Amino acid sequence: MSQVKALAHGAGYAAAPDHCKPDMPALLLLPALALSLLGAHFYRASAWPLVLACGVLVVLLARPRLWVARLVQTALVLGSAEWLWTALLLVQQRLALGQPWLRMALILGAVAAFTAASALVFRSAALRARFASPSG
């Protein structure tokens, strides 16, 4: 049985055991996947500079600098807004054509939520420590 460390403030809560804590590379997969989905969206729209920007941001995740984390977080929040805007446009188009729209709206809403939630992984202790570079 692994040891459980008590929290510093000692409020009766215990920190998660080491085998339950998410791995840093696993945490970085979430924003990388969200940026890849966003890049595919821009690829389908032939927005080549935005496809390139998404690719560059994925590569920058390997660079442990605070500005990289903030840039990726900003891109993910803006990407979530793009998914919601796209969903709104497609719902309007489908309504005008008399086509079903609810399933599409739910799927794009889930993708927007995933993209926004991927920005929150940078709040984890492991990623805060990785990206809190004094030279960043």
C-alpha positions as CSV (number, residue, x, y, z in Angstrom):
1,M,0.0,0.0,0.0
2,S,1.5,3.3,-1.0
3,Q,1.9,6.1,1.5
4,V,-0.5,9.0,1.4
5,K,1.0,12.4,2.2
6,A,-1.1,14.8,4.2
7,L,-1.7,18.3,2.8
8,A,0.3,21.1,4.2
9,H,-2.7,22.8,5.8
10,G,-3.7,19.6,7.6
11,A,-7.4,20.0,7.1
12,G,-8.0,16.3,7.4
13,Y,-7.6,15.7,3.7
14,A,-4.9,13.6,2.1
15,A,-3.2,14.1,-1.2
16,A,-3.8,11.5,-3.9
17,P,-1.4,8.6,-3.9
18,D,1.4,8.8,-6.4
19,H,0.0,6.1,-8.6
20,C,-3.3,8.1,-8.9
21,K,-1.7,11.3,-10.1
22,P,-1.8,12.0,-13.9
23,D,1.4,11.9,-15.8
24,M,2.7,15.2,-17.2
25,P,2.9,13.8,-20.8
26,A,-0.6,12.5,-20.5
27,L,-1.8,16.0,-19.4
28,L,-0.1,17.5,-22.4
29,L,-1.9,15.2,-24.7
30,L,-5.2,17.0,-24.0
31,P,-4.2,20.4,-25.3
32,A,-2.3,18.7,-28.2
33,L,-5.4,16.8,-29.2
34,A,-7.6,19.9,-28.9
35,L,-5.1,21.9,-31.1
36,S,-5.0,19.0,-33.6
37,L,-8.8,19.0,-33.8
38,L,-8.8,22.7,-34.3
39,G,-6.1,22.4,-37.0
40,A,-8.2,19.8,-38.8
41,H,-11.1,22.2,-38.7
42,F,-9.0,25.0,-40.2
43,Y,-7.6,22.5,-42.8
44,R,-11.1,21.7,-44.0
45,A,-11.8,25.5,-44.3
46,S,-8.5,25.9,-46.2
47,A,-7.3,28.4,-43.6
48,W,-3.6,27.5,-44.0
49,P,-2.0,30.1,-41.7
50,L,-4.3,28.8,-38.9
51,V,-3.4,25.2,-39.6
52,L,0.3,26.2,-39.4
53,A,-0.4,28.1,-36.1
54,C,-2.0,25.1,-34.5
55,G,0.9,22.9,-35.6
56,V,3.4,25.3,-34.2
57,L,1.5,25.5,-30.9
58,V,1.6,21.7,-30.6
59,V,5.4,21.7,-31.1
60,L,5.8,24.6,-28.6
61,L,4.2,22.4,-25.9
62,A,7.6,20.8,-25.6
63,R,9.2,24.1,-24.6
64,P,8.8,24.6,-20.8
65,R,8.3,28.4,-20.7
66,L,5.5,30.3,-19.0
67,W,4.7,32.3,-22.2
68,V,4.2,29.1,-24.1
69,A,1.6,27.9,-21.5
70,R,-0.2,31.3,-21.7
71,L,-0.1,31.4,-25.5
72,V,-1.6,27.8,-25.7
73,Q,-4.2,28.6,-23.1
74,T,-5.3,31.7,-25.1
75,A,-5.4,29.8,-28.3
76,L,-7.5,27.1,-26.7
77,V,-10.0,29.6,-25.4
78,L,-10.2,31.3,-28.8
79,G,-10.5,27.9,-30.4
80,S,-13.4,27.1,-28.2
81,A,-15.1,30.3,-29.3
82,E,-14.4,29.3,-32.9
83,W,-16.2,25.9,-32.3
84,L,-19.2,27.7,-30.8
85,W,-19.3,30.2,-33.7
86,T,-19.1,27.3,-36.2
87,A,-21.9,25.5,-34.4
88,L,-24.1,28.6,-34.5
89,L,-23.6,29.0,-38.2
90,L,-24.2,25.4,-39.0
91,V,-27.4,25.3,-36.8
92,Q,-28.7,28.4,-38.7
93,Q,-27.9,26.8,-42.0
94,R,-29.6,23.5,-41.1
95,L,-32.7,25.3,-39.7
96,A,-33.0,27.2,-43.0
97,L,-32.8,24.0,-45.0
98,G,-35.2,22.1,-42.6
99,Q,-32.5,19.6,-41.7
100,P,-31.9,18.1,-38.2
101,W,-29.5,20.1,-36.2
102,L,-29.6,19.0,-32.5
103,R,-27.0,16.1,-32.7
104,M,-24.6,18.3,-34.6
105,A,-25.0,21.1,-32.1
106,L,-24.4,18.7,-29.2
107,I,-21.3,17.3,-30.8
108,L,-19.8,20.7,-31.6
109,G,-20.7,21.9,-28.1
110,A,-18.9,19.0,-26.6
111,V,-15.8,19.7,-28.8
112,A,-15.9,23.3,-27.7
113,A,-16.1,22.3,-24.0
114,F,-13.2,19.8,-24.5
115,T,-11.1,22.6,-26.1
116,A,-11.9,25.0,-23.3
117,A,-11.3,22.4,-20.6
118,S,-7.9,21.5,-22.2
119,A,-6.7,25.0,-21.2
120,L,-7.3,24.1,-17.6
121,V,-4.6,21.3,-17.5
122,F,-2.0,24.1,-17.1
123,R,-3.4,24.6,-13.6
124,S,-2.3,21.2,-12.5
125,A,0.7,21.1,-10.1
126,A,2.9,19.2,-12.5
127,L,2.4,21.6,-15.4
128,R,2.6,24.7,-13.2
129,A,6.0,23.5,-12.1
130,R,7.1,22.6,-15.7
131,F,6.0,25.9,-17.2
132,A,7.0,28.2,-14.3
133,S,10.4,28.8,-15.7
134,P,12.3,31.9,-14.3
135,S,13.7,32.6,-17.7
136,G,10.3,32.3,-19.4
